[in-house]
Amino acid sequence: MSSRPATPSDPPRDSSGDTGGPRARMILVGGASGSGKSRLTAASGLPILRLDDFYRELGDPALPLLPSGEVDWDHPDSWHVDAALAAAVELARSGRVEVPVYDISTSAVTGKRTLDLRGRPAFVAEGVFVGEMVRPAQEAGILADALCVRRSRWLTMAFRFVRDLRENRKSPAFLVKRGLLLARREPGIVRHLVESGCRPLRVRAIRRLLGTYAGEPSGADAGPVTGARQAV
C-alpha cells in the first residue's frame, strides 16, 4: 500500500497514478467474525458492500472442510473472491452494481439487490476475507484504505456468540465449537490481515477515520444511498 491512506480530498487514481479513474474509492474494513466491523461500517453513513454476500452456497464441492467433516466457513476458499472483486470494481467505476443477497442461516443465495452510490465518492467493503481483497483492489486502482479491527479475542467471541444465536445462524452446538476455534485462530486472522496490508486499529480509531471519509455526495444526482442493508 502507499505510505499514507488517501483522504476524501484526494482525486481518485488508477494503478498508474493518473487521475480520472474510478468515480469512488473503497475502504476495506476487516477483522475476525464478531469483531464489530459491521456495526462500525453501518454507523459510518457510507454505502456498504457486504463481502459476506459472496460466500459459496452449501453443497458447492469447492467448499473446504474441517477435520470433523463440517464446512470451514472461516477459510478463504469458502468465498468467491473473484466475484467480490468484480463487484467492487464495477461499483467504484460506474457507481452502481447488482450483488447477491446471502442468507447465512441457510448458506444460500436468496436473491439479488442493486447497490447505487448516488454520487457518493467513497464506499466501505467489510467482511471476514478482506485480506484477499487488498492487493487486487490496489492494483485495480480503487483502494482508498484498508483497516483491521483490533480488540480482545474473548470479547469478540462473546459478541459473536450472542449475535449468531439471535440471528439463528447455525445450531448452538456448532456455534460453541466454532467460537472456540475462532478464538484460537483470531491472532492469526489479524496477523494475516496486517500482512495483507490492513492497518490494525481499535474500534474508536476506525470510527473516527471512517467519519473523515463520510463526506457529502458529489454531483447533481447525489441522494440517499439505495440498496444498502444494515448488518450487525
C-alpha positions in Angstrom: 0.0 0.0 0.0 1.0 3.6 -0.3 2.8 5.4 2.5 -0.3 7.2 3.6 -4.0 6.5 3.1 -6.0 8.6 0.7 -8.2 11.3 2.1 -11.6 12.4 0.8 -9.9 15.5 -0.9 -7.5 13.4 -2.9 -8.6 12.7 -6.5 -9.2 9.1 -7.4 -6.2 7.5 -9.1 -5.8 4.4 -11.2 -2.9 2.0 -10.8 -0.6 4.1 -13.0 -1.1 7.2 -10.8 -3.3 9.1 -13.3 -6.4 10.9 -12.1 -9.8 10.5 -13.5 -10.1 6.7 -13.0 -12.9 5.4 -10.6 -15.8 7.5 -9.6 -15.5 6.3 -6.0 -12.9 4.7 -3.8 -13.2 1.7 -1.4 -12.3 1.5 2.2 -11.8 -2.1 3.3 -12.7 -3.0 6.9 -11.7 -6.4 8.1 -11.5 -8.4 11.3 -12.5 -11.7 12.9 -16.1 -12.7 12.8 -17.9 -10.8 15.6 -15.3 -8.1 16.0 -17.8 -5.3 15.3 -16.8 -4.4 11.8 -20.4 -4.5 10.5 -21.7 -2.2 13.3 -18.8 0.2 12.6 -19.5 0.4 8.9 -23.2 0.7 9.3 -22.7 3.7 11.7 -20.4 5.4 9.3 -23.1 6.5 7.0 -21.1 5.3 4.0 -22.5 2.9 1.4 -21.7 -0.7 2.3 -20.7 -3.6 0.0 -21.2 -6.7 2.2 -18.5 -9.1 1.2 -20.2 -12.0 3.2 -22.8 -12.0 0.4 -20.2 -13.7 -1.8 -19.9 -16.9 0.3 -20.3 -20.1 -1.6 -23.6 -21.9 -1.2 -23.9 -25.1 0.8 -23.3 -28.1 -1.4 -20.6 -26.4 -3.5 -17.9 -29.1 -4.0 -15.2 -26.4 -3.6 -16.1 -25.7 0.0 -13.3 -26.5 2.4 -14.0 -28.9 5.3 -12.9 -29.2 8.9 -11.4 -32.5 10.2 -14.9 -33.2 11.6 -16.3 -33.1 8.1 -18.2 -29.8 8.7 -17.8 -26.9 6.3 -15.0 -24.5 7.3 -16.8 -21.2 6.7 -13.8 -19.2 8.0 -11.5 -20.5 5.3 -11.0 -18.1 2.3 -11.9 -20.9 -0.1 -15.5 -20.8 1.2 -15.8 -17.4 -0.5 -15.9 -16.1 -4.1 -13.1 -13.6 -4.1 -13.2 -13.0 -7.9 -16.9 -12.2 -7.8 -16.5 -9.9 -4.8 -13.6 -8.0 -6.5 -15.5 -7.7 -9.8 -18.5 -6.2 -7.9 -16.2 -3.7 -6.1 -14.5 -2.6 -9.3 -17.9 -2.2 -11.1 -19.3 -0.2 -8.1 -16.2 2.1 -8.0 -16.1 2.7 -11.7 -19.9 3.0 -12.5 -21.4 3.9 -9.2 -23.9 1.0 -9.4 -23.7 -2.8 -9.2 -26.0 -5.8 -8.7 -24.9 -8.1 -5.9 -26.2 -11.3 -4.4 -28.2 -11.5 -1.1 -26.8 -14.3 1.0 -28.7 -16.0 3.9 -26.1 -17.2 6.4 -28.6 -19.3 8.3 -29.3 -21.4 5.2 -25.9 -20.9 3.5 -27.7 -20.0 0.3 -28.2 -17.0 -2.1 -31.8 -15.9 -1.7 -31.9 -13.1 -4.3 -30.2 -10.0 -5.7 -30.1 -6.3 -4.9 -28.8 -3.2 -6.6 -26.3 -1.0 -4.7 -26.3 2.5 -6.0 -23.8 5.1 -4.7 -25.8 8.0 -6.0 -22.7 10.2 -6.4 -21.0 9.3 -3.2 -17.2 9.5 -3.5 -16.4 6.5 -1.2 -17.9 3.3 0.0 -17.0 0.6 2.6 -16.5 -3.1 1.9 -16.5 -5.2 5.0 -16.2 -8.9 5.7 -14.1 -11.7 7.1 -11.9 -12.1 4.0 -10.9 -8.5 3.4 -7.2 -9.6 3.3 -7.8 -11.3 0.0 -9.1 -8.0 -1.5 -6.3 -5.6 -0.6 -3.7 -6.2 -3.3 -6.1 -6.8 -6.2 -8.1 -3.7 -5.2 -5.0 -1.7 -5.1 -3.9 -3.0 -8.5 -7.3 -2.1 -9.9 -6.9 1.5 -8.6 -9.9 1.6 -6.4 -8.5 1.3 -2.9 -8.6 4.2 -0.5 -7.6 2.4 2.7 -7.6 -1.0 4.4 -8.3 -1.3 8.1 -8.5 -4.2 10.6 -10.5 -4.2 13.8 -8.2 -5.0 16.8 -9.8 -6.0 20.1 -9.7 -8.8 22.7 -10.4 -12.1 21.2 -12.6 -13.1 24.2 -14.7 -10.0 23.8 -15.1 -10.8 20.1 -16.1 -14.4 20.9 -18.8 -13.2 23.3 -20.2 -10.7 20.8 -20.2 -13.3 18.0 -22.0 -15.9 20.1 -24.8 -13.5 21.1 -25.2 -12.3 17.6 -25.2 -15.7 16.0 -27.7 -17.1 18.5 -30.0 -14.1 18.0 -29.9 -14.5 14.2 -30.2 -18.3 14.3 -27.2 -18.5 12.0 -26.3 -22.1 13.0 -27.1 -24.6 15.7 -26.0 -23.7 19.3 -23.6 -26.7 19.4 -21.9 -25.6 16.2 -21.7 -22.0 17.4 -19.9 -23.0 20.6 -17.5 -25.3 18.7 -16.9 -22.5 16.0 -16.5 -19.9 18.7 -13.7 -21.7 20.5 -12.0 -22.5 17.2 -12.1 -18.8 16.1 -10.8 -17.6 19.4 -7.7 -19.8 18.9 -7.4 -18.6 15.3 -8.0 -14.9 15.9 -4.4 -13.8 16.4 -3.5 -15.5 13.1 -6.5 -13.9 11.4 -5.4 -10.4 12.5 -1.8 -11.2 11.6 -2.9 -12.3 8.1 -4.9 -9.0 7.6 -1.9 -6.9 8.7 0.5 -8.8 6.4 -2.0 -8.3 3.6 -1.8 -4.6 4.0 -4.5 -3.7 6.6 -3.8 -1.2 9.4 -4.8 -2.7 12.8 -6.8 -0.1 14.8 -9.1 0.0 17.8 -12.8 0.4 17.3 -12.8 4.1 18.3 -9.9 4.9 15.9 -11.7 3.2 13.0 -14.9 5.0 13.8 -13.2 8.4 13.7 -11.3 7.5 10.5 -14.5 6.4 8.7 -16.0 9.7 9.6 -13.3 11.5 7.6 -14.4 9.6 4.5 -18.1 10.1 5.0 -18.4 13.5 3.2 -21.3 15.0 1.3 -22.3 13.4 -2.0 -20.8 14.9 -5.1 -22.6 15.5 -8.4 -26.1 16.7 -9.3 -27.7 13.3 -8.8 -26.4 12.8 -5.3 -29.0 11.5 -2.8 -29.7 8.7 -0.3 -27.9 5.5 -1.0 -30.1 2.7 -2.3 -29.5 -1.0 -1.8 -27.6 -0.6 1.5 -28.5 -3.0 4.2 -27.6 -2.7 7.8 -25.7 -5.6 9.2 -24.7 -6.5 12.7 
